[in-house]
Amino acid sequence: MTKLQHPASLNAFQQYRQVRQILRRTSRASNPAWYEEATALPLQLHIRIDGASVTSHIFESGADRWSAGPPVESALLKDPEAAAAFARDLITTARGMRARAIGVILHIADEFAISELQPQSNDPAALDELRQTVIDDPAAVLADTSAPVHESSWRLVPYPARDSEAVASAATVSRQYDPFLDALRKTGEQQNFPVITRALSAPLVALAALGTLTEPTADTPFLGILQYAGFTVVGFFDARGELKQLRTMHHRGRKRFANFRHALLTTNAALEIIDPDIFILPLCDEADDMLEPDLRISMPDSRIERIGPPGGADDAAPLPAWCVEPGFAANPAARPCRIPSRTFELLIGQRWAFQDFLPVPPEVAALVPSRAEVRLFRIARLTRAALFLAALGGIGWLAYSYARASMRPEWASNPDQVNMEQAHLNQLNQQRTRAEHWHNLLADRSKAWITMEHLVRMFPEDSGVKVNTFQYSAQPEADRRQANTGFIREWRISGLARGPGERLLSQLNTSEGIASHFADFARLTGNEAYRTDEATRHLSVRLSTQENRRFSPPTAQQIATMAESAYPFTFTLTITQRFAADDPLAIRNAAAP
């Protein structure tokens, strides 16, 4: 087949010819496996690499049977030429088993990292949008601006716990296995045999498998410890079984992270987890056997168990007991989930644990027709005649409608009536213009009760702030040469602060803090002037503080009476809000119509 061109560079006819050529010379029109997920195909090859060893197993879903796969060396995964030869042998084996396709699932267990998201991304309602943004533009949401976003693949891990500080974090793996999977797919294209790939993060799959392997004590938080050869992943769950945080601890040449117990206790304290159940899942051939007794010493009141597949191994004999991920990924419904929480519903039911970290690049996927395009092309021949008949019928209907309309009295236009309607329309337009003008001038920009309510909401009772003076002004911009004029609102507040009041002032003295306060107040009162989501508005804040020279350690009576000597600091807070000339609330300069 000639080299394919991106559809964006072709006109409609050239796109049609290219799609027609692809469907004539490949089996995409007749073999739906080209568009299936790798884990949904009847024949699957599961390759698991954990840095210490590489395992290979074949799964036949129809017979629910596992068998040893072709040997895979670590060097093969990083040699595209050797991968192409491996793919040809694999296709030969699959055809010998009368399969029409094969799914290759790579379980990446030799690396796993977690990165926090920017605070403004913590919106539970925007989780699906955030999930796509992490894939398309991770730099826009990652808190670590130095992260190598182009060298790694990022996927979202949700934190559904109610008191979790973040709604999710980003899990990442490097793209070192991209050439291997690309070579498998290209060889399948060359031999017209679907080789469908999927790269799974083994720790995410194992985290989801926890829900089927254990059952925590009722109303008790628990930890899931996943022991890999090069690192340990710990999932911290609340009493409802919701994930609160994931942590990765790299071993750095040892069997265990050096300060593992201390890190575990510190994180438990930070998350307010007391005496949790602890479930240890070994996921490598030589996992640290001393972890369980060590934890019993430092956490004597916790239930600590070492878990694994039922019977000590998977139901299919070729899978080792520590090789949990392939068996679970191939058939997640084989065992019921024993932890009824939103976390495991997302990981298993909505397949967050099975996200493809190394998918086909979008620019490559766009070269071949989608499943919808294939279906459309297959029925195109049948629809041509129908479209032609529909076109003839449409022309006949238009001719009939024209003939009927031309015979109606309305067909002959009356110029006087048209002029009267036009004059009436002009009057209505003038009334609308006048109404819009006065509606703009009377817009709710600055009301006394709103201003006072704003001050009360900013410094509520017992906030640790005593306001002495409050000045508020709203002035239009000096330049009125434009059709609309912007304006400036300023709040100048001075007073005293102590304790929580100092923290409140520090929070308000940030762009995020003052914007959040204005947005909350806008939602509370419905006042449009306090909205901060308009690009035509600029909000700034300036805070100056000094020591209160009259301050002395207060007595309870002085605190109760709000005596000035009870406050260690004085402050002056200035808030300025500018409305540009193109803001919806800008003032019209034109005279009233």
ABEGO torsion letter per residue (X at the ends): XBBBBBAAABBAAAAAAAAAAAAAABAAAABAAAABBAAABABBBBBBBAGABBBBBBBBAAAGBBBBBBBBBAAAAABAAAAAAAAAAAAAAAAAAGBABBBBBBBBAABBBBBBBBAAABBAAAAAAAAAAAAABAAAABABAABBAAABBBBBBBBABAABABABBBBBBBAAAAAAAAAAAAAAAAAGBBBBBBBBBAAAAAAAAAAAABBBBBGBBBBBBBBBAABBBBBBBBAAGBBABBBBBBAGGBABBAAAAAAAAAAAAAAGBBGBBBBBBBABABBBAAAAAAAAAABAABBBBBBBBBGGBBABAABBAABAAAAAAABAAABBBABBBAAAAAAAAAGAAABBABBBBAAAAAABBBAAAAAAAAAAAAAAAAAAAAAAAAAAAAAAAAAAAAABAAABBBAAAAAAAAAAAAAAAAAAAAAAAAAAAABBABBAAAAAAAAAAABBBGAGBBBABBBBBBBBBABAABABBBBBBBBBBBEBBBEAAAAAAAAAABAAAAAAAAAAAAAAAGBAAABAABAABBBBBBBBBBBBAABBBBBAAAAAAGBAAABABBBBBBBBBBBBAABAABBBABBBX
